[in-house]
């Protein structure tokens, strides 16, 4: 095995990249008598090379590691071959951008089909036909990536007749685009706001006849796997990149995605990141690093071919023992063969305990063995919400079976004891103890008891607050601090299924900002707007009334978070519905409180809220502008200071 001039990473606990043993190492570099290679493809022991400079397809037959034979296809026909694909019957498909054609060659090299620009109105008269990549499925359908065509892949049947477009990307609409649509005139929108999805960058077809595409510039949906209806069925990637340029899939369903800067991402069929390795070479040409990676091809025996388009070479990577072990375990996992893969994943865990996929698999293994407590712990480490919920359901069920009987017995015993006590009281055998009244003389406790009136009758509560000053600044500040404390407590006591597996890793400063920014922004904006619109409320009343309106959240959010520890994902509606009631109740109280504080009618209150929201947006924009200016000013002063230091040193 060769030496790897890069580190190999995998997805660890908490979705963080962690270093792991090398799964693939560079073995050798293939150098050709051409300076321009556009694409490569591996098929049945042969490496097909799209030689743009010599306008031909070069076929390298790897008879053995030390002996290869070379043959050529397409000489005299091709002008500038780009993409290349070979189907299971050894037919060769070539996308020629200069000729604006797709060619199909028989295994013996004879040209059997030429596809040029379709005359179908579905394709579009204004769309150019500049094919860059090509692939074909078992039915003979041909999928072509065309430059500048945003409707997806152009699909042709085995006879070269255009059928339709397939697998288009969806356009991404940003907030800026929405605002521009609202502000711009019709002519401006026609010129500037033609929202078009990006065109796919590359295409391949796996051993199950599924079509895969990759799109450079996208990140969330960069890799897609389509069903026959053209719907993407590939899960959301655990970690992605917006520089993907090519993709290939091996016979086990392992996905290899290449970035322009030479990184190779290895995923399983469920979108889990297995490895990422490779890198870019800026100065020296090191084996395993690339200047401009552009194409990838994989073999069933674990070799990876990566094309460096800038220097026209192909680097071959070989899989290590650790890599084979992991990919074999991943294959068993994807097939649902958890028990069969247990020994493999136990070995992987000993080798690298940070491999998050290990805990997912071992969680499923223990679940199959009905060791639900161990499975629960493994799923917790893996942040696997579904597995965590399923294991907890069984743990809860077992606990209920053990607990219901004794609890029922205790309840019956207490009921009988209470009945006997009631009879003895009526018969006069025992006397009822008098309850001593607890005096509440504390100033804060009195005011906190008064805030309950906001729940019972917010109209009277606001009146008492305005006319008799029933709630002080101190109590209002205490309620705001209580809100922050409860947000911390919720993250500590809440179930990871509902508050997140990383909720206990609290960024106290960040949580402080998240808790109060909207509150303080609302209070300030409402006060400014009300001053202009002749509202009666003072800043103190708005400040206290706002937090008092969220008493339902202060009273019930912590108990609801505690209840989540008894719920699974199947009962998530209880938490969701409970929070909807709390927030709805709080916002209704806020509307009533603001109306009473300023003595507004219903219509005036609605108008006041809309103006408050508008003021909040303006203040936010102003703060952002100030922050940018301060940062630029600081950068300017820093550069001047560094220049002065440099000149002093020179002198």
N, C-alpha and C positions, 0 to 999 in steps of 0.2 A: 504494500500500500504506500501511496505517496504522502507527502507532507501537505497539510492544508494551511494556506496562508491567510486563513480567516477563522472566525469562531462560528460554531453552530449553536443556534438558539431554539428553544421550544417554549410553549406557553405553560407557565407555571401557575402556582396557586395565586388566586387574586387577579388572574388575567395579565400577569406581568411576564415579560420575556426573561427567561433564565438561560444561562449557558448550559449546554449539555455536551456529551461526547459527540465526536464527528460521526455523522451518519453517511456522508458521501465525501470522498477525497479525490482530488484531481489525479489522473493517471497518466495521460499523455495528450499531446496537442497535434492535431492534423493540420498540415500546411499544404496548400494547393498552388498550382501554377496559374492562379487567377487572383485578381485583386478585388473582385466584386462577387460576393455570394449573397443572395437574397433570402434563401430559405433552405431548411433541411427537413428530412423526413426519414424515419426508420421503419423498415418493413421486412420481416422474414430474413434477418441477417444481412440486410443491405441498407446502406446509407445513401439516400438520394439527395443530391445537392443541386440547387438551382443556380447555375453559373450565368450571371447576367452579362459579364464581360464577353464570354465566348458564345453567348446565346445558345445554350444547350443544357441538358440535364445530365449530370455526371452521376453514375451509379457505382458505388464502391462495395464490392462483395467481400465481406469479412469471412473468408474461408477459415481462417484461424487468426490468432492474435498477431502473428508475425507475417502472415501472407495475405495479401489482398489483391483482387483483380478489379480492373476499371473498365466500364463500358459507357457509351453515350447514347442519348436519345434526343431527338428534336433538332438536330443540326440541319440548317437550311430552312426550317419552319419557324422556329422561335426567333424573336427579336430582342426581347428583354424579359425573360422569365422571372416572375416574382414568387408567388406562392406555389407549393407543390404538395400533392397528396397521392397516395397509392391505396387502392381499395383491396378487399380480401381476395379478389380475383387477379391481382397484380396489374390492373389497369392504372395508368399514370395520368393524373390530371394536373395541368399547369395553367396558372393564371399569368397571362402576358399583358402587362400594362401598356407597353408601346403599341402592340398590335391590337389592343382593345378587344382581346378575345380570350376565351378559355379553350384549351386544347385537351383532347383525350387520346392517349396513345395506348395501343395494345401492348401486351407483355413483350412482343418481339420488336417494338419500336415503331410500328406502322401507325400513322394517324388515322383514327376512326371517327372522330367527331370534332367539329369546330363550332363554338358558341360565340356569337357576336351580339351587339346591342339589340335587345328585343324591340319589336315594333308594337308591342302591346301598350294600349293607353294606361294600363295599370302601372306599368313601369315608369311612365312619365317621359314626355318628349324632351323636357329640359334636363333630365338626369343623364349625365355622361355614363358611359360604360367603361370604367377603368378598373379591371379586376386586380386585386392585390393578394387575396388569399382564396383558397378553394378546398372543399372537402366533399366527399360523396358517401351516401349510406348504402345499405345492402340492397335496397330497392332500385338503386341506380340514380336516385335524385341527387342533384349537384347543388351545393350551397356555395355562394360566391360573396366575398366581401368586396364591395366596390367603393372606390374612393369618392368621398363627398356625398354618398347616398345614405341618408339618415333613416330610411324606412326599414332598415334591418338587412338581413341576408337576402340576396336575390336567389330564388330557387328555380331550378330547371329540371325537367324530367330526363329520363335516360336518352331520349331522342334529341335533347337540346331545346325543347320548347319551354318558354317561360311560364311558370305556374303562378307564383305570387311572391310576396315578401314574407320573411319569417324572422321572428325573434328580435323585434325592434326594441331599442332602449327607450325608456320613458323620459320626457323632458323634465328637467328640474326647475321648478319655479321658486325663485327667491323672494324675500320681502321687498328687495329693491325693485324687482320686476313688477310686483303688485302695485307699489307706490307709483312707479312710472306709468303704469296703465291708468291710474286714477288721475294723474296730473297732465300727461302729454296729450297733445291734440291727435286727431285721427291720422293725419299725415305723418306725424312724428312716430306714432305707434307702428305704422306700416313700415317705416324705415328702420327703426331701432329695436323693435320688440318681436322679431320673428323667432319665437322660442322653438328651437329644433333640438332633438336629442342627438347625442354624439353617435357616430357610426361605429360599429364593432371594429376592433383592431385585428382580431384573428379568430379562426374557427377550427374545430376538430370534431371528430366523431369517435366515441369510445366503442368498446367491444360489445356493449349492449345496444348499439345503434342510436344512442342518445347524442343530440347535437349540443356542443359546448361553444360558447363564445367568450371572448375577453375584450374589455374595452379600456383603452388607456385614457386617463383623465377622470374616470369614475373611481370611487372608493367603496361605497356601501354595496353596490351591485356590480362590481367589476367583473366577477365571474358568474356566468349563468349556465344552467343546465336546463334544456327545454324538453317538455313532453311533446307528444304528437300534436297537441293543440297550440303549441307555441308559447306555453306558459312556463315561466321560470320556476323550477322546483328545487333549485339548489338553496340550502339554508343560508341564513345570514352568516357571513364570515366572522370568526372569532377575532381575527386580525387581518387587515387588508392593506393594500397599497394602491396609489393612483398612478403608478408608473408601469403597470403590467403591459407587456407587449406580445407575449405568446403563451400558449397553453398546450399541454399534452396530458393524456390519461393512460395509465398502464392497465394491464389485464385484471388487476386486483381492484381497480376503481380508485387508485391513488392519483390525486390531481397534482400536477407540477405546473406552477405559474412562474414565468420569468419577467423580471423588471428590466427596464432599460439600463439601470446602473448595476446590473449583474447579480442581483439577488434572486435566489431560487426559493420560492415558497412551496412547501409540500403540505397538502390538505388531504383529509379523508372525505368520504362521500357525504358526511354529515356537516361538513364545513369546519371541522376542528383543525386547527393548525398543528401539524406534527413537527415539522422542522422549518427553519429558514437559515440559509447559509449562502456563501459567496460574497461578492463585493466588486467594487470598481477599482481599476488601476489607473492612476493619473500620471505617473512618471515612468515607472519601470514595468516591463511586460512580464508579470509573474504568472506562473501556471495556476489556474483556478480563479484568477481575477480578470476582469474584462474592461475594455474601453467603451464599447457600445454594444452590449448584448442585444440580440434581435430575434433569435429563434431557439426553440428547445425541442428535443426529441428524446423519448425514453424507451428502454427495452424491457422485456419481461424478466431479464436476468439481473436487473438492478443497475444498468449503466444509464448515464445521462449524457446526451450530446448537447452542447451549448455553442451557438454560433456567435462569434464576435465580428460584427459587420465591418467595423473600422479597419481591422487588419486582415480580414478574410480567412480566419482560422476557426477550427472547431475543437473545443476542449472536451475530453471524455472524462467523466467522473465514474468512479466505482463505489459500490455500496460496501460499507463496513459490516462486521458481524453485528454490532449494535444496531445499525440501520435495518438489517434483515430481521433482527429480533423484533424491533418495534413495528415494522410494516406488517409482519406476519401476525403480530398481536392485534394490530388495527384491523386487519382483514377479518379475523375471527370475531372481533367486537362488532364490526359493521354487519356481519352475518348473524348476529345474535348468539354466537357460540361462546357464551361467557365462561361456562365451566371448562370447556376445552382450552381456553386461553389463559386460565388462572396461573398455571406455572410460568408461562411467558411473562405475564405482567408482574408476578412476584419477583422474578429475576430482574425485570426492568426497574422495579421499585428499589431493589438493593443497589442497582447501579446508579440510579438517579431518582432520589426521593421527591424532587421538585416537579416531576412530570405530571401535570394535572390530569391528563387523560388516564393515567394509571389509576387514580382514585375513582374516576367514573366507571372504569371497567370493574375494579375490585368491589365497588359498591353494588354493581349488578350481579357480580359473582356471589357475594354474601346475601343479596336479596333472593337469588335463586335457591340458596341453601337455607333460607328462612331465618338467617341470622340478622334480624332487622335492626338491632342496635348497632352492630358493626357497619351494616350498610348505611345506616343513618349518619354515622360519623364520616364514612368515606364520601358520601354525597355532599355533606357539609363542607368538607375540604375542597371538593371539586366544584363547589358553587352550582351544583346541579339541582335546580329548583324542583323539577318534576320527580326525580329520584328521591330527593329529600322529603317531598310531600308524600309520596307513596310509602316510603319506609315509616314515616311518622304515623300514617294512617293505621298500619298494622301494630305499631307500638302502642298507640292510643287505644286500639281495639282490645289488645291483650290486657292493658291496664284497666280498662273499663270492666272487662270480664272478671278480673280479680277484685275490683273495688265495689262494684254495684251491690253485691250481696252484703258485705259488711256495712256499707253506708246505709242500705235499706234497713238493716237490723238496728243500727244506731238511731235512725229516724223514728222507727216504730217504738223503740225504747223511750226516746225523749217524748214522743206523743203520749205514751201511756203514763209516763211520769208527770207530765203537765196535766193530764186528766185527773190523776190521783190528787195532785196539788190543788186543782180547782175544787174538787169535792171536799177536801179537808178545809179549804178556805170557807166554803159555803156552810159547812157543818160547824165552823168555829173552832176546830181543833188547832189551827195555826192562824197567825195574824199576818196580814199583808204589810210588808215593810214600806215605810214612806220614803219616797225619793227626795233626796236633798237637791234643791235648786242650785245650779252652778252659776256663780256670778261672772259675768263677762264685762269686766271693767277696763280691759285693755283697749286703748284708742284704735289700734289697727284692726283688732278683731271686730270691734263695733262697726267700723267702716266696711270691712269685708262682708259682714252680715248684711249690711245695707245694700251692697251691690247685688244681692239676690233679687232685689226689686226690679233690676233690669230684665231678669228672666220672667218674673211674674207680671209686671206692668211697666214696660219701658217708658210710657208716657208720664206716669207719676215719678218715675226714677229721674228722668231728665229735669222735670220741674223742681224736684227737691234739690238736685245737684246745682241748678242755676240760681234758685231763689234762696236756699238755705245753706249752700256750700257744704253738702253732706259728705262729699268725697274730696280729700285733700290731694295736693301734688304728690305727697309721699305715698299715698295708697295707689295712685295711678302708676307711679314709677315701679312700685312693688309688683303690680299686675304685669307690667311689661317684663320685668325680670323673671317673674314666674313663668311667662310664656317661653322665654329662652330656656329656663331650667326644665320645663316639660318637654321641649323639643330634644334636649339632651337625654332625658329619661326614656322617651319613646324609642330612641335609637338603641338604648341599652336593653330595655325589657321586651321590645317588640320581636316578633318572629322574623327570621331572615327572609321568609317567603314574602313578607309584606313591606319590610323596611330595608331589605337588601342585606346581602351577606357581609358587606364591608361597612355596615352602618355603625358598628362599634368603634371603628377607626375614625374618631371624630376630629375634624378640624374646627376647633372651638372658635377661632377668629372668623373662618369662613361661614360657620353656622350662625354666628352673631350677626354678620352682615346679611345673610339670607333671611334671618328672622325679622330684622327690623327695617330693611331698606324700603319695602313697600309701605309699611306702616308709617314711617316718618315722612316719606314722600307724599303719602295721601294726606296726612295731617297738615303738612306745610302747604300743599297745593290747595286743599279745601279752605284753609284759613285765608290764603291770598285771594282765591276766587270769591269767597264769601264777603271779604272786605269790599270788593268791587261791586258785588250784587246786593249789598245792603243786608247781609245776614246778621242776625243778632248774636251769634255765638262768639264767645271769646276763645282765644287759643287754648286756654286751660280746659274749657268745656269740650272742645273738639278732641284734644289730646286724651282726656280721660274717657270721654264717651266712645271713642273709637275702640280702645282696648276693652271697655266694658261690654261692647257689642259682641265681642268674641268670647264671652263667658261660657257659651256652650262648648267651645273648643277647649277652654281651660278646665272645664269640669269633666268632660267625657272622653277626651282624646287619650289620656293615659290609661283609664280603664279599658278602652277599646283596644289599645295597643297590647295590654296584658292579655286580653281575650284571644288575640291572634295566635298565642302560643298553644291554643287548643284547636286551631283550625288548620285544615289542609287547603290545597288549591281548589278543591271541589267546593269548599264552603267560603271561597273568597268573596262571594256576593254579600256575605254578612258584614265584612269589614268595609267593602266598597259602599254598600247602602248606608251603613252607619256614618261613614265620613261624609257622604253626600247630604245626609240629614243635618249633621253638625255644621257643615259649611253653608248650606242653604239657610238654616236657622240664624246663623251668625250674620249673613249678609242682609237678611230681612231686618234683624235688629239694628244693623248699621244704618240701613235706609231710614228706619223710624227715628233713631237717635239723631241723625243729621237733620231730619225734617223738624224735630222738636227743638233741637239746639238753636237753629236759625229761624224758627217759626215760619217755615215754608209750607206752601201747599204741595200737593202731590206733583203737579206739573213743574213747579219751581224746584222741587227736590231732584226730579229727573234731570232738569236742565243743569242744576248745580253739580250733579254727579258727572255728567258728560263734560262739562267745563273743567272739572277736577281732573278727569282722566287726561284731557288735552293738556292741562298744565303740567301734569306728571311727565308726559312725553316731552314737552318743551324743556323742562328742568333737566331731564335725563340727557337730552341732546346737548344742552348747555354745559353740563358737567363733563360729558365726553369731550367736547371741544376744548374746554379748559384743560383737561388732563392731557390731551394731545399737544396743546401749546406749551404747557409746562414741561412735558417730556422733551419736546423739540428745543425749548430754551435751555434746559439742563444739558442736553446733548451738545448744543452750540457752545455753551460756557465750558463744558468739559474739553471739547476739541481745542478751544483757545488756550486753556490751561496746559494741555498736553503740548501744544505748539510752543508755548513760552518755555516750558521745561526743556523741550528738545533744543531750542535755540541757545538756552543757557549752557546746556551740556556741550553744544558745538563750540561755543566761544571758550 
